[in-house]
């Protein structure tokens, strides 16, 4: 039987508020459908309110005013939980394990410059790990020919609390030291004065986060050299080390850097490819890399290409 009870002014709005509050707490459409709706509301109105509120809930998953950085694709179902809009400031990016001595941060190397910084922090869905998100972001940047400057993982990075609070100023990024990873990259030309920092962490409550920071320098950054440990980590992790801008006579500083990296793991064997492969092979041997570990590859690659022999 149809309910013909008149609607009393004020009660309808109160019912709507009550229903709205219930809907706002319902993350799934099934829960929305289960809400007891006052009979004076039609089913059509109920459905409209459900759809509207659930849509708003999805949109509200990201913090207000936030957006993705175009250079790094978002992992499916990840949410932006912290966003720092572009601002100009002096920025220091560590290139070594960090520690605190007498109240001061210490690390072996750094990139220091003034420029515009934009930061995005993602909370990952429960089924994804911080390592997965970190790898996906790294591979996306390397696909754009970004150059790795410094890469550390786990306790090699130092204390997570220092990265979270002192480097990035974001307490959400504090977690277990063995569950962290940090990577500093330089974009390829014509954006070679842009740096990207990645930091991933899994907290004690098992929530995983990925922080992405883009830095656009106000002045040319000049020559930035990666660390030997970063080069060998990249070589062992991806199977190759592509350095397309290294053409012609091997620069002495790069020969030293690569030889040190290769000698960090004396069991590693590799091919050296590129137009100047023989010059590179001889230079590396002269710097202490055993000849039996290096083979000449093809001349087809641009610049220098070193690939692991499996």
C-alpha positions, -999 to 999 in steps of 0.1 A, spaced: 0 0 0 13 34 -9 23 56 20 4 89 18 18 103 51 25 140 45 60 152 46 66 174 76 90 203 68 124 198 84 120 160 87 129 154 51 161 173 53 170 155 86 164 122 69 185 133 40 213 143 63 211 109 81 211 90 48 240 111 35 261 104 65 254 67 61 262 67 24 295 86 31 306 57 53 297 31 27 327 23 5 308 -2 -18 276 -1 -37 263 -32 -19 266 -13 14 248 17 -2 219 -5 -13 216 -20 22 209 14 38 173 17 51 158 46 31 127 65 43 98 54 23 89 90 13 121 89 -9 117 72 -42 141 45 -53 152 67 -81 163 95 -57 180 69 -35 200 56 -65 209 91 -76 222 100 -41 242 67 -39 259 72 -72 266 109 -64 281 102 -30 301 71 -41 315 92 -70 325 119 -45 342 94 -23 363 81 -51 373 116 -61 381 124 -25 406 96 -23 433 120 -34 441 150 -12 425 182 -24 443 200 -52 467 172 -59 477 158 -93 501 133 -108 535 142 -122 534 135 -159 569 118 -159 558 89 -136 526 69 -142 505 62 -112 502 26 -100 467 12 -103 445 20 -73 472 41 -56 460 72 -37 477 106 -33 480 111 5 504 141 4 510 167 -22 535 196 -23 527 220 -51 555 236 -71 576 260 -50 610 276 -54 636 267 -29 672 255 -23 673 217 -24 699 191 -14 696 156 -26 719 131 -9 741 108 -30 752 85 -2 740 67 29 728 93 54 735 95 91 733 122 118 765 132 137 764 159 164 730 170 151 741 174 115 732 152 85 762 136 69 764 118 35 792 111 11 779 132 -18 751 154 -28 734 175 -55 727 210 -43 708 236 -63 680 261 -63 649 255 -83 612 245 -84 602 214 -65 569 194 -68 563 164 -46 536 136 -46 533 108 -21 512 77 -30 497 52 -6 497 19 -25 469 -7 -25 473 -36 0 481 -60 -28 511 -40 -41 545 -37 -25 567 -6 -22 593 -25 -43 569 -30 -71 560 7 -72 596 17 -70 606 -6 -99 577 5 -121 586 42 -116 623 35 -122 616 16 -154 592 43 -167 619 70 -162 647 48 -177 624 43 -207 628 80 -212 666 77 -211 668 92 -176 703 87 -161 707 71 -127 729 92 -103 724 74 -70 706 43 -60 704 26 -26 683 0 -10 675 -12 26 701 -4 52 726 9 26 705 41 25 709 48 62 681 55 86 645 58 72 636 83 99 662 107 85 650 103 49 614 109 60 618 138 84 651 155 73 652 150 35 616 149 25 599 164 55 571 138 54 565 116 85 544 92 64 576 80 48 591 67 80 593 29 81 616 -1 85 652 6 73 653 -27 54 621 -19 35 633 14 19 648 24 -15 659 57 -29 669 67 -64 680 101 -78 678 104 -116 686 131 -142 663 134 -172 676 133 -207 680 162 -230 663 186 -235 653 184 -198 687 175 -184 684 202 -157 655 183 -142 660 158 -114 636 132 -101 639 116 -67 621 83 -58 617 70 -23 597 39 -14 589 25 21 568 0 39 558 10 74 554 -11 104 516 -13 98 524 -29 63 512 2 45 534 9 15 542 43 1 560 58 -30 572 94 -29 580 111 -62 597 145 -63 605 165 -94 631 193 -93 636 218 -121 669 237 -116 669 274 -120 704 273 -135 723 246 -155 733 217 -133 765 210 -152 783 176 -151 768 152 -125 786 119 -120 769 88 -107 784 66 -80 803 34 -89 779 14 -66 749 28 -85 764 18 -119 770 -18 -108 736 -20 -90 719 -9 -123 740 -34 -143 732 -63 -120 695 -53 -116 686 -46 -153 714 -66 -171 727 -36 -189 742 -1 -186 734 23 -214 753 55 -216 745 70 -250 762 103 -244 796 87 -239 810 90 -274 845 92 -288 876 89 -266 867 74 -232 869 102 -206 893 94 -178 868 101 -150 843 77 -165 869 50 -170 878 53 -133 841 53 -123 832 22 -144 863 2 -135 856 8 -98 821 -3 -103 830 -35 -122 856 -44 -96 830 -43 -68 819 -77 -81 848 -96 -96 825 -124 -107 806 -101 -132 814 -107 -169 801 -82 -195 802 -72 -232 813 -37 -242 794 -24 -272 793 8 -292 814 26 -319 844 29 -295 840 -5 -278 877 -15 -283 889 18 -268 866 14 -238 876 -23 -233 913 -14 -233 909 16 -210 889 -5 -185 916 -33 -186 943 -7 -181 924 4 -149 924 -31 -134 894 -49 -148 906 -84 -158 905 -89 -196 887 -123 -193 857 -105 -178 852 -81 -208 842 -91 -243 838 -68 -273 802 -65 -285 786 -49 -315 792 -14 -329 755 -7 -334 746 9 -301 747 47 -296 775 57 -272 786 31 -247 766 0 -238 777 -26 -212 757 -58 -209 760 -86 -184 770 -120 -198 746 -145 -182 
